[in-house]
Structures are given as C-alpha cells and as structure tokens.
Amino acid sequence: MTLASSPAARHRRLNDALPHIIPFTDVTEVWFWTMQAHKALLEGARVRAGQALLPRPCEPGDILKVVERLYRQGRLRHEHVQVLARYGRQMLAPERDRAQETADWLLWQEALGRMEPILRDKGIIL
C-alpha cells in the first residue's frame, strides 16, 4: 500500500475536503468524549448527526467498536476494558504516582496505546 492510498492519507484528504471537521488531539480526549456521549445517551439524550458543537471525524459508537474489536482479538483484556470504563465515567485518567492507581495506570496506558494507531490511521486523532 502506498502512502497516498493509506487509510490515514484517505482521511486527511477527507478532512481537507471538509475543513470544519475537527480531529481529536489524543486518545485520552477521544475516550473521555466517547464516555461523555455514552452517558448522555443512557440518560435519554437524542443524538442527531451534524448537530454537534464541534464536528468530529467519528461517532462515539465508532470508538466503542474499536475497543470491542481489540477485545475480541485478544489485544485488550477484560481488565483493560474495566479500567477504561471506570475512569471514563469519572472523566479522570488514573495517576501513576498514586499507589492505589498504579496498576490501573499501566492498564490504561496499554489500552490507549493499542487504540492509538487505529484511531490515527482513521484520521480520528492528529
């Protein structure tokens, strides 16, 4: 696959054609956005395409599908998903320097690290 036909190149062309689309800066921002949207849906919010204040290159369900795919492939374990969900609900990442969060921080870093290249290739993060 040439660089011009790579998924990232295709998404860059799409984002160039649609300059109002705003990619995320990193995986943490994507994850918290996803969890915030998921919480709103559970609380009864109605989501309509094109109505966001900041137009994004994906829908929250797209991110959940990435996590699900990584889990099914065995690249994320149940513990990774639990940590993502727990800290995502709190909208805070675990802290490496807090003794009770060290193990969670390692799982968090592993999970985000496995999600990052996929989201970058899709043009979801910069």
Residue frames as qw, qx, qy, qz and C-alpha x, y, z in Angstrom:
[[0.000, 0.891, 0.454, 0.000, 0.00, 0.00, 0.00],
 [0.409, 0.403, -0.032, 0.818, 1.48, 3.35, -0.94],
 [0.159, -0.255, -0.453, 0.839, 1.43, 6.27, 1.42],
 [0.266, 0.015, -0.205, -0.942, -1.08, 8.10, -0.80],
 [0.620, -0.209, -0.571, -0.496, -3.54, 5.20, -0.54],
 [0.277, -0.057, -0.819, 0.499, -3.10, 4.52, 3.17],
 [0.248, -0.707, -0.662, -0.019, -6.14, 4.93, 5.43],
 [0.317, -0.627, -0.203, 0.682, -4.53, 7.95, 7.10],
 [0.144, -0.118, 0.405, 0.895, -3.95, 9.63, 3.73],
 [0.124, -0.482, -0.730, -0.468, -7.56, 8.99, 2.70],
 [0.321, -0.748, -0.528, 0.243, -8.83, 10.51, 5.96],
 [0.289, -0.449, 0.037, 0.845, -6.51, 13.51, 5.55],
 [0.026, 0.157, 0.572, 0.805, -7.97, 14.06, 2.08],
 [0.259, -0.645, -0.694, -0.186, -11.47, 13.77, 3.55],
 [0.367, -0.695, -0.334, 0.521, -10.59, 16.19, 6.35],
 [0.228, -0.209, 0.267, 0.913, -9.06, 18.58, 3.79],
 [0.098, -0.366, -0.660, -0.649, -12.28, 18.42, 1.78],
 [0.460, -0.733, -0.451, -0.220, -14.30, 19.01, 4.95],
 [0.352, 0.395, -0.421, 0.737, -12.20, 21.58, 6.85],
 [0.484, -0.540, 0.110, -0.680, -14.88, 22.02, 9.50],
 [0.920, -0.233, -0.315, -0.003, -14.16, 18.51, 10.87],
 [0.134, -0.795, 0.487, -0.337, -12.01, 18.75, 13.99],
 [0.780, 0.055, -0.607, 0.142, -9.85, 15.70, 14.81],
 [0.697, -0.716, -0.050, 0.002, -9.03, 14.94, 18.43],
 [0.077, 0.846, -0.512, 0.130, -5.59, 15.73, 19.83],
 [0.072, 0.374, -0.910, 0.166, -5.05, 12.37, 21.51],
 [0.453, -0.199, -0.853, -0.166, -6.64, 9.08, 22.56],
 [0.149, -0.297, -0.688, 0.645, -7.47, 10.31, 26.05],
 [0.271, 0.234, 0.031, -0.933, -9.56, 13.16, 24.62],
 [0.495, 0.004, -0.663, -0.561, -11.37, 10.72, 22.30],
 [0.378, -0.204, -0.888, 0.163, -12.08, 8.31, 25.14],
 [0.002, -0.325, -0.542, 0.775, -13.50, 10.93, 27.50],
 [0.377, 0.187, -0.240, -0.875, -15.63, 12.37, 24.66],
 [0.481, -0.061, -0.810, -0.331, -16.93, 8.87, 23.92],
 [0.284, -0.283, -0.826, 0.397, -17.78, 8.19, 27.55],
 [0.141, 0.277, 0.271, -0.911, -19.48, 11.56, 27.94],
 [0.473, 0.111, -0.439, -0.755, -21.62, 10.90, 24.87],
 [0.447, -0.128, -0.883, -0.067, -22.41, 7.35, 26.03],
 [0.104, -0.286, -0.682, 0.666, -23.51, 8.69, 29.42],
 [0.308, 0.231, -0.004, -0.923, -25.75, 11.28, 27.73],
 [0.508, 0.006, -0.685, -0.523, -27.38, 8.54, 25.63],
 [0.360, -0.214, -0.876, 0.237, -28.01, 6.43, 28.73],
 [0.002, -0.351, -0.488, 0.799, -29.63, 9.47, 30.34],
 [0.383, 0.657, 0.627, -0.170, -32.00, 9.85, 27.40],
 [0.047, 0.643, -0.255, -0.721, -30.26, 12.36, 25.13],
 [0.763, 0.534, 0.365, 0.003, -31.18, 12.16, 21.46],
 [0.369, -0.474, 0.463, 0.652, -28.23, 12.32, 19.11],
 [0.647, 0.713, 0.257, -0.089, -28.61, 13.66, 15.60],
 [0.708, 0.065, 0.269, 0.649, -25.80, 13.66, 13.05],
 [0.315, 0.509, 0.217, 0.771, -24.42, 17.07, 12.21],
 [0.340, -0.844, -0.256, -0.325, -25.74, 18.76, 15.36],
 [0.738, -0.372, -0.228, 0.515, -22.54, 18.74, 17.46],
 [0.115, -0.963, 0.039, 0.242, -20.95, 22.00, 18.56],
 [0.100, -0.663, 0.659, 0.340, -17.59, 20.67, 17.34],
 [0.894, 0.327, -0.132, -0.276, -17.92, 18.46, 14.27],
 [0.492, -0.521, 0.694, 0.067, -15.78, 15.36, 14.83],
 [0.362, 0.419, -0.716, -0.426, -14.44, 12.76, 12.38],
 [0.313, -0.071, -0.947, -0.010, -16.35, 9.92, 14.03],
 [0.633, -0.517, -0.185, -0.546, -19.30, 8.97, 16.20],
 [0.435, -0.548, 0.610, -0.373, -18.91, 7.70, 19.78],
 [0.942, 0.036, 0.265, -0.201, -20.03, 4.25, 18.65],
 [0.714, 0.605, -0.331, 0.124, -17.05, 4.10, 16.28],
 [0.013, 0.634, -0.660, 0.403, -14.69, 4.32, 19.25],
 [0.721, -0.234, 0.518, -0.396, -16.61, 1.67, 21.19],
 [0.933, 0.341, -0.017, -0.111, -16.34, -0.59, 18.13],
 [0.431, 0.660, -0.558, 0.259, -12.55, -0.17, 18.13],
 [0.340, -0.462, 0.685, -0.449, -12.43, -1.23, 21.80],
 [0.879, 0.045, 0.322, -0.349, -14.74, -4.16, 21.09],
 [0.816, 0.516, -0.261, -0.001, -12.63, -5.29, 18.13],
 [0.193, 0.624, -0.671, 0.352, -9.41, -5.11, 20.17],
 [0.587, -0.296, 0.594, -0.463, -11.09, -7.11, 22.94],
 [0.932, 0.229, 0.137, -0.246, -12.32, -9.79, 20.51],
 [0.673, 0.601, -0.403, 0.152, -8.81, -10.01, 19.01],
 [0.851, -0.366, -0.231, 0.297, -7.37, -10.56, 22.49],
 [0.455, 0.428, -0.148, 0.766, -5.37, -7.33, 22.33],
 [0.285, -0.463, 0.298, -0.785, -7.38, -5.89, 25.23],
 [0.300, -0.167, -0.912, 0.224, -8.28, -7.93, 28.29],
 [0.351, -0.724, -0.574, -0.155, -11.34, -7.59, 30.49],
 [0.499, -0.567, -0.248, 0.607, -9.20, -5.65, 32.98],
 [0.244, 0.014, 0.264, 0.933, -8.34, -3.06, 30.32],
 [0.188, -0.517, -0.562, -0.618, -11.99, -2.52, 29.49],
 [0.487, -0.686, -0.512, 0.176, -12.92, -2.24, 33.18],
 [0.427, -0.412, -0.077, 0.801, -10.28, 0.44, 33.74],
 [0.088, 0.199, 0.420, 0.881, -11.34, 2.34, 30.63],
 [0.324, -0.626, -0.597, -0.383, -14.96, 2.28, 31.77],
 [0.522, -0.631, -0.429, 0.381, -14.26, 3.16, 35.42],
 [0.344, -0.389, 0.017, 0.854, -12.01, 6.12, 34.74],
 [0.046, 0.295, 0.543, 0.785, -14.03, 7.15, 31.71],
 [0.319, -0.725, -0.592, -0.152, -17.11, 7.51, 33.91],
 [0.471, -0.681, -0.216, 0.517, -15.07, 9.66, 36.30],
 [0.417, 0.880, 0.049, 0.223, -13.60, 11.68, 33.39],
 [0.256, -0.843, 0.472, -0.015, -10.19, 11.35, 35.03],
 [0.753, 0.372, -0.537, 0.077, -7.22, 9.25, 34.00],
 [0.847, -0.479, -0.136, 0.184, -5.56, 7.11, 36.67],
 [0.014, 0.922, -0.367, 0.125, -2.43, 8.62, 38.18],
 [0.780, 0.288, -0.502, 0.238, 0.84, 6.70, 38.03],
 [0.202, 0.417, -0.568, 0.680, 2.11, 8.28, 41.25],
 [0.642, -0.341, 0.263, -0.634, -0.88, 7.27, 43.38],
 [0.150, -0.289, 0.941, -0.088, -0.09, 3.87, 44.88],
 [0.534, 0.272, 0.722, -0.346, -3.68, 2.61, 44.65],
 [0.623, 0.687, 0.105, -0.359, -3.87, 3.60, 40.95],
 [0.127, -0.606, 0.685, 0.384, -0.51, 2.35, 39.65],
 [0.397, 0.087, 0.897, 0.176, -1.86, -0.95, 38.28],
 [0.412, 0.741, 0.496, -0.185, -4.83, 0.86, 36.71],
 [0.107, 0.844, -0.266, -0.453, -2.46, 3.40, 35.15],
 [0.240, -0.336, 0.828, 0.380, -0.50, 0.60, 33.49],
 [0.394, 0.410, 0.821, 0.058, -3.69, -0.97, 32.09],
 [0.258, 0.866, 0.227, -0.364, -4.91, 2.47, 30.96],
 [0.015, -0.718, 0.497, 0.486, -1.64, 3.17, 29.13],
 [0.315, -0.066, 0.900, 0.293, -1.68, -0.24, 27.46],
 [0.385, 0.607, 0.689, -0.095, -5.28, 0.15, 26.31],
 [0.227, 0.896, 0.027, -0.380, -4.81, 3.66, 24.94],
 [0.166, -0.577, 0.663, 0.447, -1.55, 2.58, 23.30],
 [0.359, 0.145, 0.891, 0.237, -3.35, -0.20, 21.44],
 [0.325, 0.773, 0.519, -0.166, -6.17, 2.12, 20.37],
 [0.088, -0.772, 0.150, 0.611, -3.88, 4.95, 19.24],
 [0.173, -0.251, 0.694, 0.652, -2.54, 3.62, 15.91],
 [0.189, 0.482, 0.834, 0.190, -6.02, 2.56, 14.81],
 [0.043, 0.869, 0.388, -0.303, -7.52, 5.97, 15.61],
 [0.154, -0.647, 0.343, 0.663, -4.58, 7.76, 13.97],
 [0.236, 0.014, 0.814, 0.531, -4.92, 5.64, 10.80],
 [0.121, 0.654, 0.740, 0.100, -8.62, 6.52, 10.65],
 [0.156, 0.455, 0.118, 0.869, -7.86, 10.25, 10.96],
 [0.480, -0.739, -0.456, -0.127, -9.71, 10.48, 14.27],
 [0.512, -0.776, 0.023, 0.367, -6.67, 11.80, 16.16],
 [0.302, 0.911, -0.272, -0.068, -3.89, 14.04, 14.89]]
